[in-house]
Structure formats: C-alpha cells, structure tokens
Amino acid sequence: MNACHLPAAPCVTARIDKLCDRFETAWKTGRRPSVAAYLRRVGEEDRTALLRELVLLDVEYRGRRGEHLGKDRYRRSLPEYIGVLDELWLEHALPEAGQSPPGWKAVHDDPAPSTVCLAAEPSRRPVVAERRARAVCPDSVSEERVGSLRRTWPFSELPAAAVRELAAAAEEKTYSPDERLIRQGEACRRLVLLVRGTVEVQVEEHGHRHTIATVRTAALFGEMSLLSGAMSTASVVATSAVLSLEIPAAEVERIAAGHPLIRSALGGLVADRLGGQSVDALVGKEVGGYHVLRCVGRGGMAVVYEAEHSETRRRVALKMMSHRYIHDLELHSRFQREAEIGKKLRHRNICRVRGTFTALGTNFMVLDFCEGMTLDERIRRGRLPEDEVRRILGQLAAALEYAHRKGVCHRDLKPSNVMLDGSGRVKLMDFGLARIMDAPEFTCRGRLLGTPRYMPPEQLAGEPVDFRADLFAFGCVAYEMLTGRPLFPEASYLSIVERHAQWSLPAPQLIRRGLGRDLYEVLRDSLAKEPDRRVLDLERVSRQWMRKPDRKTSGCVSLASRV
C-alpha cells in the first residue's frame, strides 16, 4: 500500500468549502484570486476536489465581467489537471474562449459584480446552484428537517445551500417495530436518514439472522447501494417507532450535479465503512467471483482484502480503490496504470497482478496473496543481521533490475512496499507511482509523488527522474535495515530537503560496527547525490547475494584498520 495518510472526509469537505468561500469573497471584493495559488493551500490528495470547485467559480465570476477564457487557457496554466479540466468542460458545458455561457443572461444595471443576475435556466455552477437552492427551498421548508440533515455526518460538512436542497427533496416516512427500512438483497435506490427511533443492522445467512449493530438517530443508510448500484448487504430493521427522511437516488444525483462535494462526502462515508477497523461491510461477501475473508490493510487510495476464488478456492489479495476517489480522474488513471504495469511484470520477487474487475461502483485489482510481514514491520523489531540484509537486498535487486529492464521505474521503493513471506522470499509491491521510462510524461517536472524520506535530491526538487531514483531509494532501504532507523528521519518535506543539503555518507564504522565492505559499497554506489554517480549494478548484487552469503568473503571493514 502507498503510505499516504489522508484526512477524513469531514475535514476535507470543510476545508474545501472554506477555501471556496474565501475565493468567492475575493472576487466579490474586486480582486482576481489565482486558482493555482489556492490549490497550494491544500495537500496534493485534496487538490483535484478543490480544483473542480474553484474553476467553476472562476469561470462564473469572469463571465460576469465579460471574460470567457476558455478551456485551453486553464489547460495551459494548470497542465497537471488537463483530464479534470476536460471533464469539467464536458460535464458542465462551460464556454470556450470568447463564448457567452449558455443560459446566462447578465443584467448590468449596477456595474458591481454582485448585481449581475442569471437567467432562471438550471445551472450546475455552485454559486448559481446556491441561488437556486434559495428559490427551490423557501422558508416553508421545515427548519427541523434541515436541522436533522445538518446534525448527520456527512451532511454536517456540506454547504448550507446543498443541505437545504437535499432537505427539500426528502420525504418523511414512519416505520413500526420489526418493519424493514432497507432489505438485504434488494437495491436501495435512496438515502435513508434515521431522524428518531432505534434500528438494528442485521445480516441473514443460512437462515439465521445476526445483528451486527444497533443504531439510534442521526445515522445515514443506503449510500453504498446508491453509489455502486449493488444490492444491499444487510437489512435495517426498526426496533421502535421510527421517523426517517428518505431522498430518492435521482434527486441526490440532480442535487450533486450542482454540489460536487456531495459525491465526495458520500464516497468518504463508503470508504470509512469498507476497510474499517471493526466491522467491514465486505467481509464474508461475494464480489467479482471472490469470497472476501478479511481486511488486511488500508492505505491512501485503496483497501486490501484477503479473498479466495469462489470456485477454485485460490487465495488472492483484492485491492479495492477507495470510494472516496471514484470521481478523481487522476487517481483513477493511476490505479489503472498500476494494474496494467503489474500484469506485464512476471518475476518471482514482484507481487503479480492477476486481473482487474469493476464492482460496487469502484475498481478492483486481483493480486497474488503474500502472507508474512512487510520489511517495515521487520525493521521495527530492530536492525537486521548482515546476512539477512544481503539476502533481502539480493532479491530486491533482482526485482528492480527486472523492472528496469522492462522499462519500468518504481518511484516509491520503501520498506512498507517490500513483503517478506514465511519462506524468506521477498516481494516488491505497489507500483501505483511507477512509470514507463520512455513514456512522454515520465520526466514531467514540478510534481512530487512518492515518499520524500526515500527520494533522491533531484526528485525532491521536482526535476526529471529515471531508474537512478530507484537506486537511491534502494540505498535508503539498505541503510535502514543496517541501522534500524531511516537515513532521513525528519518528518517534514522542508526538513528533509535541508538535511539533504548537509548530508554526506558517513564512514563505515559510524554506520555500523564491523560493517561489511560489500554492504558499504552498495551504500556508496547508490546514495550519491548526483544521479550520474549512482553506479550500483543491480544485476551484480542479485547474482552475488541471491546465493547464501559466505561470511568469510564478505570483506568486513574492521575498526582496527581505521584507528
């Protein structure tokens, strides 16, 4: 898994909403805020969601002033997000350069931007949608109903206009004890908000009913079936008199067209319920022809399950793209690229991708299941004996050399992406950031993808990288195994950059007492600051250390020789 730690959905939506409010205020007060500058205020993982909102606002407020820049202008200024921009222009029918937006009718009785009115034709732009919300949701809409939504996550993190629209579209329903709000095995094409009363979440298996949770008020159900189109995996049964608010799927989709954060918030809710720490909604279920056994890991953009094929009983790992990012074209493309690269790489020391499929409204990758521990977990127990370091490095070098020979640069080599199975075999995993080295976008500048602690100086600077970046990471992993601590332990990006500027490879005895000469040479030949001086021969390392190490020829660098 790529160890990218992302904030929970409520924090993301609240921060984006706040920045959008500031962006809009800047336009209303006569300034011209920069989309690119605002994007730098959030982490990379949140920028696509923020970009979608900011560009729509920017297009609208420029349109009020008679400025219609067109898609190409945005593509030139934001080249990293061309795919997202193309989707926005297609989805919202945004104007090209010099065109007036369809359905807009500006009335310039007052030159101030705030007095420009819009025609009544429905619009998907968020500011327009907020005005529509006031028209669609008059004061007659029950404030109690609006309050019920505002008290329920993730609605509590949505803009007020979005919540009022959802409240206007909701229908009140009542249930008696033992009535089902949602029935297992049936599609639930609506969101169900529990306003008052108590319900049980029940799973029926082999004629027996099991209660997995008891829920009281301010809870949301049906989001998984609504987003994925799949059948409900459990029943929701009233255990007291229940009052609910229910929003049909068609209405959710209509309202979400004007408020994209609704999709992100619901995706975040699904992501939290799949791969959670306690009860996981997929465990024990069939998906894509596989029976899910347990959740084994959760990372920045995916959840990994242990599963077995329903017919052959072959054990596999299912890597499921998080529902939080199903609308993120960039991450969707990254997930697909990882699968495509993984299918091409067939090596005993690389975790093989067996196939892909789509289910539950997201993408799955089928990989070989490797039981054991990550190298990161092994290092936490203490530094490794030199013979074990050589054995692991030999196999890791073989995997990297093979990938490089196939034209693939991993770009995220680190201990948590290396698996050690019970037989001592090493498996290199997670090619989510990998690139084909002759691809046009391979040497793109300005993007910092990966884990800074294991990056060479040129990658930290946003410069073009090639296979020599993997050599540097290889050296960092070797150093960490030998010492039990990271080469660059600093937590922040800036601290790591500063450390790089001052760092040079210590003498062998300062790294580890009695360090083998061959191991020190690996560090020297892989950790050079200049890419051209990284001359480590991976094939030679793999040939030498894939064999059982010979302690007599390991060439220890003795302390006595350097006193």
Helices and strands as residue ranges (DSSP letters): H 9-28, H 35-39, H 44-64, H 71-77, G 79-81, H 82-92, G 113-115, H 126-136, H 143-150, G 155-157, H 160-169, E 171-175, E 180-182, E 190-196, E 198-205, E 208-216, E 219-221, H 223-228, E 235-238, E 242-248, H 249-258, H 261-273, E 286-287, E 290-298, E 302-309, E 315-321, G 323-325, H 329-344, E 353-359, E 362-368, E 372-374, H 375-380, H 386-405, E 408-409, G 415-417, E 418-421, E 426-428, E 435-436, G 452-454, H 457-460, H 467-483, H 493-502, H 508-511, H 517-526, G 531-533, H 538-545, G 551-553, G 560-562
